[in-house]
């Protein structure tokens, strides 16, 4: 439950940053290069750890509530799609509303909050289902699922690494005067 709260808080944090005008920062080439590289490394690390880790037994971890919130928050923040999602959502919500008037900003904020509440409800549903399914899994099935998702994370990390190289070469070409 606390992990879902951490994910919700990170979604709200990024959404509010975009709402208050930092979406231009998130779409800046310098930020995209650095963030894509960091995300690629983090996701590759998580994938390798999941796929090739030695202990694939069901975890019996007792973690404090605050540690679970932090974990959910930071795992969601390193996901580059979160930034892209909220920049796109704010741009879409802004269509038809004036961002220079209070009524327009209020309508965008109300729609934004309704989307965030819906995401929280979906995350809480996922927590309930994962808890339910987790009680039904054996250690063998858990190990296979963990390895499977580790390979998926590695593929996603390689995808981001590829985009990091593409962004880095494009950034280098524009900053060095090459076209």
N, C-alpha and C positions, 0 to 999 in steps of 0.2 A: 504494500500500500504506500509506503514511504517513497519507494522508487518512482511510483506514478506521480507522487506529489513533486518530486525533484524534476521529473520530465516536464510536468505542467509549469513549474516555475521557470525552467529554462525556455520553454515555448513563450511564456508570457514576457520574459526578459527580452528576448529577441524581437517579439512582436511590438513591444513598446519602444524599443530602440528604433525600429523601422518607422513606427508611427510618428515618433518625435524627430524624424529627419535624418537618421543615420543610414538609411538604405543606400544613399549615394556612396557612403564609405564602404559598405559591404560589396558594392559592385565595382569598386575601384580596382584596377589591374594589380597594383602592389599588394593589396589585401588578399585578393583572390589567389595570387601566386603563393604567398606565405601560408594562408589558411589551407589551401589545397595540399601543399606539401606536408604540413603538420597533420592534417586529417589522414592522408595516405599512410604516413608512418604509424600513427596511432591505430588505425583500422587494421593494417597489416600485422602489427604487434598482437592485437587481440585475436586475429585469425590464426596466426601461428601458435599462439598460446593455447587456443581452444583445440586446434587440430592435432597438435603434437604434444600436448601436455600429458604428463604421466598419470595424473590422478583424474579419472573420469567417473568417480563414484558420485552418487547424489550428495550434494553438499549438506552438511549439518552445521551451517554457519549461523552464529548468533551475532548479529551486527546491530549496533545502536540505531535508533530511528534517525538521528541526525546524519550518521554515516550513510544510511540508505538514501536519504534525500540528496546528499552531496553526490553520491554515485550516480543517481538518476539524472541530476542536473548536468554533471560534467560529461557523462556518456552521450547525452542528447546534444550538448553544445558542440562536441567535436564532429557531429554529423553535418556535413556541408549542405545537405538538402534542407536543413532547418532554416538557414539563412535565405536560401533561394525561395523556399516556400513563403516565408513572411514578406520578403520583398515583393513577390508576385501577388500575395494576398492584399497587401496595402495598395499596390498599384491598381488591382482590380476593384477594391472597395472605393477607391478615389474616383473612379469613373462615375459621373453623374452627381458627384457631390463637390462643392467648392471647399478646397482645403484652406481657404483664406478667411472663411467666416466661422463663427462659433457653431451655428446649427449644422453646417457641413461637417466640421470636425467631430461634433457630438454624435452624429449619425454613423460616421466611420468608426468611432470608438465603441458605440453600442454593437455594431455588427462584429467588430473585432472581439469584443468580450463574449458575444454569443458563440463565436467559433471556438474560442479558448475553452469555454464551459463544455461545449460538445466534445472537444478533444480530451478534456479531463474525464468526462463520463466514459468515453471509449477506452482510455487508459485504465480506469478502474475496472471496467469489464474485462480487459485483458489480464489484469492482475488476478481477478477472481478465477478466470478460466485457467490461467497458468498454475495457480495453486491447486485447482481441482485436478488438472491433468498431471501435475507433478506428483500427486499422491498415488496415481495409478502406474507410474513408470517404474520399471525395474532398473537396476544399475546398468545392465547391458544395453537396454534401449536408450537410456540417458547418455551413455558413452557414445553410441552411434549418432545420436542427434547432436551432441556436442561437437563431434568431429565433423559432421556434415555442415553445421553452421560455421565451424572454423574455416572450412574450405570456401564457403560462400563469402565470409568476411575477407579472406585473402584475395578472392577474385575482385571484390569491391575495392579493396585497398590497391590492387594492381591497376584497376580502372582509374582510380584517383591519381595514382602515380603517373600513369600515362597522361592524364589531363594536366598534371603538374608540369611535366616536361613540355607539353604543348603550350601551356600558358607561359612558362619560363622562356621558351624560345621566342614566342610572340612578344613578350615583354622586353626581352633582350634586343630583338630586332627594332622595336620602336624606340627604345632608349639609346641605342647606338647609332641610329640614323639609317639602318638597313631596312629596306622594304621589300 
